Amino acid sequence: MKRKVLITGAAGFIGSRLAEHLQTLGFEVVGCDIYNFRNLFFDVGDSNHLFVQKLRCDRIAQFLHKNQIQYHAVDLSDYAAVTKLFSNVKPDAVVHLAAQAGVRHSVKAPMDFVKSNLNGFANVLDACRNHAIEDFLYASSSSVYGARTTAPFSEKDRCDTPESFYAATKIANELMAQSYYSQYKRTSLGMRFFTVYGPWGRPDMAPMLFAQKMRQRQPIQLFGNGVLKRDFTFVADTVYAIAQLLERGASRHNADVVNIGHSHPIQVTEFVATLSQCLNIEPIVELAPMQISDVPLTCASDEKLVQLIGEWPHTSLKDGLTAMTQWLEKWQMA
């Protein structure tokens, strides 16, 4: 009998790819997100907004509709709507990826993060309790580690000094999950993602943002004067790890967390040089000081992940950026 998995944030970068991958593994997959085709496109006078909306729409078409994966448009901050969704779908497992993301956006508009990251998470967490969900995995973030410089970052490290409100909401998610284990013995696994990139990626993150600006011959700003380091993780590697954690029942033991990233941080200047090679475009670089809420380094220890799932893929930055730039050029020409 096929297990049924509900993926929230299924119109998102990781969620859409995960939906297709889990279906190929034999799971029955149901996706949900706040977006539907009736309200997805509306002109707000912002070309970037329309770019983002088209990207979400095409993800749904490419990874869900193309594979005949059931999709629901649901506002997860609405408790009644979440209750109805769980009652109708009756999932065996939940991978909760829906969230408002972005450290820099949380500096500009912190209240944008309350509805999705706090209310939405609490509603899904409680629905998992009420429906006795066997496996509950959810998205956390490398940002919970704050501005530490000792590497690699371990799940045993203290995470109580967030540099951004976004990071604070992810720490809150982990604490909510821990409280539900303490009170109700509801197990869970928080997945701390480290700078996931690749085809169909988020346009607000450096890989896509820099690629677009370079293709348009616009300058790119390197904050921290270009010496920041990030542990870039290719999306296919990330999806593989999530699927393995789900298949092996890694969320069934307690309220735990695990890093999904490689101990291989790359300086932003090196990243730009590699991206330049992939695009065959010389970048126009502007060095800028450190931004508020930014951190100098992310570097994951994947020791715990390897203990849980064994060795996992490590796509090189050159191969990952090559795949991303080739997809981007093909997608924008379609």
One Martini backbone bead per residue (centre of mass of N, CA, C, O) as a GRO file, in nm:
protein
  334
    1MET     BB    1   0.094   0.038   0.024
    2LYS     BB    2   0.069   0.361  -0.029
    3ARG     BB    3   0.200   0.644   0.083
    4LYS     BB    4   0.082   0.954   0.209
    5VAL     BB    5   0.193   1.283   0.102
    6LEU     BB    6   0.219   1.605   0.242
    7ILE     BB    7   0.298   1.913   0.068
    8THR     BB    8   0.408   2.206   0.162
    9GLY     BB    9   0.502   2.433  -0.068
   10ALA     BB   10   0.457   2.316  -0.380
   11ALA     BB   11   0.534   2.600  -0.538
   12GLY     BB   12   0.813   2.570  -0.459
   13PHE     BB   13   1.133   2.489  -0.498
   14ILE     BB   14   1.145   2.222  -0.325
   15GLY     BB   15   0.850   2.111  -0.329
   16SER     BB   16   0.818   2.051  -0.634
   17ARG     BB   17   1.056   1.851  -0.656
   18LEU     BB   18   0.966   1.654  -0.433
   19ALA     BB   19   0.701   1.559  -0.551
   20GLU     BB   20   0.819   1.412  -0.795
   21HIS     BB   21   1.021   1.226  -0.647
   22LEU     BB   22   0.820   1.071  -0.462
   23GLN     BB   23   0.654   0.952  -0.692
   24THR     BB   24   0.892   0.780  -0.813
   25LEU     BB   25   0.900   0.610  -0.525
   26GLY     BB   26   0.566   0.553  -0.463
   27PHE     BB   27   0.419   0.784  -0.368
   28GLU     BB   28   0.148   0.961  -0.249
   29VAL     BB   29   0.087   1.288  -0.371
   30VAL     BB   30   0.026   1.603  -0.196
   31GLY     BB   31  -0.039   1.944  -0.266
   32CYS     BB   32   0.031   2.274  -0.114
   33ASP     BB   33  -0.083   2.619  -0.139
   34ILE     BB   34  -0.173   2.958  -0.175
   35TYR     BB   35  -0.181   2.906  -0.476
   36ASN     BB   36  -0.366   3.001  -0.774
   37PHE     BB   37  -0.483   3.051  -1.102
   38ARG     BB   38  -0.676   3.295  -1.030
   39ASN     BB   39  -0.441   3.471  -0.841
   40LEU     BB   40  -0.148   3.467  -0.965
   41PHE     BB   41  -0.233   3.696  -1.179
   42PHE     BB   42  -0.134   4.038  -1.116
   43ASP     BB   43  -0.114   4.381  -1.161
   44VAL     BB   44   0.140   4.581  -0.966
   45GLY     BB   45   0.382   4.720  -1.123
   46ASP     BB   46   0.581   4.452  -1.100
   47SER     BB   47   0.806   4.263  -1.264
   48ASN     BB   48   0.908   4.076  -1.036
   49HIS     BB   49   0.635   3.971  -0.949
   50LEU     BB   50   0.567   3.835  -1.223
   51PHE     BB   51   0.810   3.647  -1.222
   52VAL     BB   52   0.735   3.490  -0.964
   53GLN     BB   53   0.454   3.394  -1.057
   54LYS     BB   54   0.549   3.235  -1.304
   55LEU     BB   55   0.730   3.041  -1.154
   56ARG     BB   56   0.509   2.909  -0.982
   57CYS     BB   57   0.326   2.818  -1.209
   58ASP     BB   58   0.544   2.639  -1.356
   59ARG     BB   59   0.592   2.447  -1.125
   60ILE     BB   60   0.311   2.328  -1.112
   61ALA     BB   61   0.307   2.228  -1.407
   62GLN     BB   62   0.580   2.058  -1.410
   63PHE     BB   63   0.551   1.885  -1.117
   64LEU     BB   64   0.231   1.835  -1.089
   65HIS     BB   65   0.043   1.832  -1.337
   66LYS     BB   66   0.225   1.652  -1.516
   67ASN     BB   67   0.197   1.419  -1.267
   68GLN     BB   68  -0.088   1.421  -1.136
   69ILE     BB   69  -0.085   1.606  -0.880
   70GLN     BB   70  -0.239   1.690  -0.617
   71TYR     BB   71  -0.394   2.024  -0.562
   72HIS     BB   72  -0.395   2.285  -0.306
   73ALA     BB   73  -0.548   2.588  -0.206
   74VAL     BB   74  -0.395   2.714   0.101
   75ASP     BB   75  -0.429   2.879   0.409
   76LEU     BB   76  -0.234   2.803   0.689
   77SER     BB   77  -0.347   3.040   0.885
   78ASP     BB   78  -0.611   2.867   0.858
   79TYR     BB   79  -0.739   2.644   1.066
   80ALA     BB   80  -0.990   2.537   0.916
   81ALA     BB   81  -0.844   2.475   0.647
   82VAL     BB   82  -0.643   2.270   0.764
   83THR     BB   83  -0.846   2.072   0.880
   84LYS     BB   84  -0.982   2.009   0.608
   85LEU     BB   85  -0.736   1.906   0.458
   86PHE     BB   86  -0.670   1.664   0.646
   87SER     BB   87  -0.949   1.527   0.623
   88ASN     BB   88  -0.935   1.484   0.308
   89VAL     BB   89  -0.643   1.353   0.270
   90LYS     BB   90  -0.513   1.165   0.482
   91PRO     BB   91  -0.220   1.155   0.585
   92ASP     BB   92   0.088   0.992   0.680
   93ALA     BB   93   0.260   1.242   0.577
   94VAL     BB   94   0.466   1.545   0.647
   95VAL     BB   95   0.596   1.821   0.445
   96HIS     BB   96   0.701   2.131   0.575
   97LEU     BB   97   0.770   2.425   0.351
   98ALA     BB   98   0.599   2.650   0.425
   99ALA     BB   99   0.714   2.996   0.379
  100GLN     BB  100   0.870   3.280   0.478
  101ALA     BB  101   1.148   3.406   0.314
  102GLY     BB  102   1.421   3.599   0.417
  103VAL     BB  103   1.634   3.796   0.574
  104ARG     BB  104   1.607   4.080   0.434
  105HIS     BB  105   1.296   4.093   0.442
  106SER     BB  106   1.278   4.087   0.761
  107VAL     BB  107   1.390   4.377   0.791
  108LYS     BB  108   1.160   4.525   0.630
  109ALA     BB  109   0.916   4.280   0.703
  110PRO     BB  110   0.846   4.107   0.977
  111MET     BB  111   0.524   4.061   0.964
  112ASP     BB  112   0.530   3.862   0.714
  113PHE     BB  113   0.620   3.606   0.916
  114VAL     BB  114   0.380   3.535   1.106
  115LYS     BB  115   0.162   3.390   0.941
  116SER     BB  116   0.341   3.151   0.829
  117ASN     BB  117   0.572   3.079   1.054
  118LEU     BB  118   0.365   3.068   1.300
  119ASN     BB  119   0.067   3.008   1.239
  120GLY     BB  120   0.107   2.790   1.022
  121PHE     BB  121   0.280   2.597   1.187
  122ALA     BB  122   0.085   2.551   1.423
  123ASN     BB  123  -0.145   2.428   1.251
  124VAL     BB  124   0.014   2.186   1.140
  125LEU     BB  125   0.107   2.067   1.406
  126ASP     BB  126  -0.182   2.018   1.520
  127ALA     BB  127  -0.283   1.840   1.288
  128CYS     BB  128  -0.079   1.614   1.337
  129ARG     BB  129  -0.188   1.544   1.612
  130ASN     BB  130  -0.496   1.493   1.543
  131HIS     BB  131  -0.391   1.274   1.298
  132ALA     BB  132  -0.147   1.096   1.369
  133ILE     BB  133   0.124   1.154   1.236
  134GLU     BB  134   0.401   0.966   1.161
  135ASP     BB  135   0.536   1.194   0.968
  136PHE     BB  136   0.734   1.499   1.055
  137LEU     BB  137   0.856   1.740   0.833
  138TYR     BB  138   1.064   2.045   0.845
  139ALA     BB  139   1.155   2.373   0.782
  140SER     BB  140   1.452   2.506   0.834
  141SER     BB  141   1.767   2.685   0.922
  142SER     BB  142   2.089   2.817   0.921
  143SER     BB  143   2.006   3.089   1.074
  144VAL     BB  144   1.996   2.973   1.373
  145TYR     BB  145   2.319   3.010   1.425
  146GLY     BB  146   2.406   3.275   1.334
  147ALA     BB  147   2.731   3.458   1.396
  148ARG     BB  148   2.921   3.225   1.354
  149THR     BB  149   3.279   3.094   1.306
  150THR     BB  150   3.254   2.806   1.396
  151ALA     BB  151   3.362   2.514   1.225
  152PRO     BB  152   3.117   2.332   1.201
  153PHE     BB  153   2.781   2.314   1.220
  154SER     BB  154   2.599   2.193   1.496
  155GLU     BB  155   2.319   2.055   1.649
  156LYS     BB  156   2.462   2.112   1.943
  157ASP     BB  157   2.439   2.397   1.912
  158ARG     BB  158   2.361   2.697   2.001
  159CYS     BB  159   2.019   2.869   1.932
  160ASP     BB  160   1.986   3.206   2.082
  161THR     BB  161   2.112   3.429   1.840
  162PRO     BB  162   1.949   3.593   1.635
  163GLU     BB  163   1.988   3.814   1.340
  164SER     BB  164   1.680   3.753   1.266
  165PHE     BB  165   1.345   3.716   1.235
  166TYR     BB  166   1.352   3.467   1.066
  167ALA     BB  167   1.526   3.301   1.259
  168ALA     BB  168   1.327   3.323   1.498
  169THR     BB  169   1.098   3.155   1.361
  170LYS     BB  170   1.267   2.891   1.339
  171ILE     BB  171   1.321   2.855   1.636
  172ALA     BB  172   1.023   2.847   1.712
  173ASN     BB  173   0.955   2.589   1.560
  174GLU     BB  174   1.144   2.403   1.722
  175LEU     BB  175   1.002   2.465   1.998
  176MET     BB  176   0.721   2.372   1.925
  177ALA     BB  177   0.798   2.081   1.860
  178GLN     BB  178   0.912   2.020   2.140
  179SER     BB  179   0.646   2.074   2.300
  180TYR     BB  180   0.482   1.844   2.153
  181TYR     BB  181   0.659   1.623   2.271
  182SER     BB  182   0.627   1.684   2.573
  183GLN     BB  183   0.305   1.678   2.575
  184TYR     BB  184   0.235   1.441   2.318
  185LYS     BB  185   0.458   1.274   2.163
  186ARG     BB  186   0.531   1.439   1.901
  187THR     BB  187   0.708   1.384   1.632
  188SER     BB  188   1.013   1.527   1.469
  189LEU     BB  189   1.182   1.709   1.181
  190GLY     BB  190   1.427   1.945   1.143
  191MET     BB  191   1.545   2.119   0.847
  192ARG     BB  192   1.863   2.258   0.789
  193PHE     BB  193   1.912   2.473   0.546
  194PHE     BB  194   2.180   2.535   0.288
  195THR     BB  195   2.176   2.719   0.032
  196VAL     BB  196   1.963   2.662  -0.195
  197TYR     BB  197   2.013   2.555  -0.540
  198GLY     BB  198   1.887   2.600  -0.881
  199PRO     BB  199   1.658   2.500  -1.065
  200TRP     BB  200   1.379   2.695  -0.987
  201GLY     BB  201   1.469   2.919  -0.815
  202ARG     BB  202   1.509   3.176  -0.610
  203PRO     BB  203   1.516   3.522  -0.701
  204ASP     BB  204   1.633   3.635  -0.406
  205MET     BB  205   1.881   3.474  -0.453
  206ALA     BB  206   2.201   3.487  -0.556
  207PRO     BB  207   2.209   3.292  -0.798
  208MET     BB  208   1.967   3.425  -0.954
  209LEU     BB  209   2.023   3.726  -0.918
  210PHE     BB  210   2.305   3.731  -1.051
  211ALA     BB  211   2.233   3.603  -1.321
  212GLN     BB  212   2.034   3.819  -1.413
  213LYS     BB  213   2.224   4.066  -1.397
  214MET     BB  214   2.442   3.957  -1.588
  215ARG     BB  215   2.253   3.916  -1.838
  216GLN     BB  216   2.178   4.246  -1.810
  217ARG     BB  217   2.437   4.410  -1.739
  218GLN     BB  218   2.443   4.430  -1.424
  219PRO     BB  219   2.519   4.508  -1.121
  220ILE     BB  220   2.679   4.354  -0.838
  221GLN     BB  221   2.643   4.297  -0.492
  222LEU     BB  222   2.899   4.257  -0.239
  223PHE     BB  223   2.875   4.172   0.063
  224GLY     BB  224   3.132   4.200   0.277
  225ASN     BB  225   3.336   4.243   0.035
  226GLY     BB  226   3.316   3.921  -0.063
  227VAL     BB  227   3.387   3.729   0.218
  228LEU     BB  228   3.163   3.561   0.226
  229LYS     BB  229   3.027   3.239   0.339
  230ARG     BB  230   2.880   2.949   0.168
  231ASP     BB  231   2.669   2.649   0.182
  232PHE     BB  232   2.611   2.515  -0.101
  233THR     BB  233   2.298   2.347  -0.213
  234PHE     BB  234   2.175   2.131  -0.413
  235VAL     BB  235   1.855   2.044  -0.483
  236ALA     BB  236   1.888   1.737  -0.543
  237ASP     BB  237   2.033   1.673  -0.279
  238THR     BB  238   1.807   1.769  -0.091
  239VAL     BB  239   1.581   1.583  -0.193
  240TYR     BB  240   1.721   1.321  -0.132
  241ALA     BB  241   1.741   1.362   0.176
  242ILE     BB  242   1.441   1.386   0.239
  243ALA     BB  243   1.352   1.111   0.126
  244GLN     BB  244   1.531   0.943   0.315
  245LEU     BB  245   1.414   1.040   0.582
  246LEU     BB  246   1.130   0.937   0.519
  247GLU     BB  247   1.189   0.634   0.452
  248ARG     BB  248   1.349   0.596   0.750
  249GLY     BB  249   1.197   0.744   0.988
  250ALA     BB  250   1.351   1.006   1.127
  251SER     BB  251   1.077   1.141   1.279
  252ARG     BB  252   0.997   0.897   1.514
  253HIS     BB  253   1.159   0.964   1.802
  254ASN     BB  254   1.155   1.290   1.816
  255ALA     BB  255   1.261   1.623   1.861
  256ASP     BB  256   1.441   1.701   1.581
  257VAL     BB  257   1.755   1.782   1.409
  258VAL     BB  258   1.897   1.865   1.072
  259ASN     BB  259   2.139   1.890   0.849
  260ILE     BB  260   2.140   2.036   0.500
  261GLY     BB  261   2.475   2.009   0.428
  262HIS     BB  262   2.798   2.104   0.342
  263SER     BB  263   3.147   2.118   0.436
  264HIS     BB  264   3.164   2.376   0.183
  265PRO     BB  265   3.256   2.671   0.184
  266ILE     BB  266   3.203   2.969  -0.025
  267GLN     BB  267   3.316   3.234  -0.159
  268VAL     BB  268   3.156   3.480  -0.326
  269THR     BB  269   3.379   3.537  -0.537
  270GLU     BB  270   3.393   3.241  -0.636
  271PHE     BB  271   3.102   3.215  -0.719
  272VAL     BB  272   3.108   3.440  -0.937
  273ALA     BB  273   3.327   3.312  -1.112
  274THR     BB  274   3.165   3.056  -1.180
  275LEU     BB  275   2.918   3.195  -1.301
  276SER     BB  276   3.073   3.339  -1.526
  277GLN     BB  277   3.159   3.080  -1.673
  278CYS     BB  278   2.869   2.969  -1.730
  279LEU     BB  279   2.782   3.246  -1.891
  280ASN     BB  280   3.007   3.411  -2.031
  281ILE     BB  281   3.028   3.660  -1.814
  282GLU     BB  282   3.126   3.967  -1.711
  283PRO     BB  283   3.123   4.111  -1.417
  284ILE     BB  284   2.969   4.371  -1.223
  285VAL     BB  285   3.136   4.487  -0.938
  286GLU     BB  286   3.013   4.567  -0.601
  287LEU     BB  287   3.129   4.670  -0.308
  288ALA     BB  288   2.995   4.599   0.025
  289PRO     BB  289   2.882   4.616   0.317
  290MET     BB  290   2.753   4.485   0.573
  291GLN     BB  291   2.453   4.360   0.655
  292ILE     BB  292   2.191   4.352   0.826
  293SER     BB  293   2.165   4.014   0.954
  294ASP     BB  294   2.413   3.910   0.857
  295VAL     BB  295   2.651   3.649   0.784
  296PRO     BB  296   2.980   3.524   0.737
  297LEU     BB  297   2.880   3.210   0.792
  298THR     BB  298   2.827   2.880   0.640
  299CYS     BB  299   2.854   2.540   0.801
  300ALA     BB  300   2.795   2.207   0.766
  301SER     BB  301   2.728   1.936   0.947
  302ASP     BB  302   2.680   1.587   0.811
  303GLU     BB  303   2.704   1.357   1.022
  304LYS     BB  304   2.409   1.303   1.103
  305LEU     BB  305   2.293   1.253   0.822
  306VAL     BB  306   2.475   1.007   0.757
  307GLN     BB  307   2.365   0.834   0.990
  308LEU     BB  308   2.066   0.831   0.868
  309ILE     BB  309   2.139   0.786   0.522
  310GLY     BB  310   2.412   0.821   0.441
  311GLU     BB  311   2.541   0.879   0.164
  312TRP     BB  312   2.539   1.182  -0.031
  313PRO     BB  313   2.510   1.403  -0.257
  314HIS     BB  314   2.778   1.619  -0.431
  315THR     BB  315   2.740   1.886  -0.601
  316SER     BB  316   2.902   2.089  -0.777
  317LEU     BB  317   2.910   2.416  -0.842
  318LYS     BB  318   2.955   2.398  -1.145
  319ASP     BB  319   2.725   2.197  -1.207
  320GLY     BB  320   2.493   2.355  -1.072
  321LEU     BB  321   2.524   2.625  -1.236
  322THR     BB  322   2.492   2.502  -1.512
  323ALA     BB  323   2.204   2.398  -1.473
  324MET     BB  324   2.078   2.672  -1.400
  325THR     BB  325   2.155   2.844  -1.655
  326GLN     BB  326   2.029   2.660  -1.866
  327TRP     BB  327   1.744   2.679  -1.761
  328LEU     BB  328   1.703   2.988  -1.761
  329GLU     BB  329   1.736   3.032  -2.067
  330LYS     BB  330   1.510   2.836  -2.154
  331TRP     BB  331   1.271   2.950  -1.985
  332GLN     BB  332   1.284   3.255  -2.101
  333MET     BB  333   1.228   3.147  -2.407
  334ALA     BB  334   0.931   3.008  -2.370
   0.00000   0.00000   0.00000
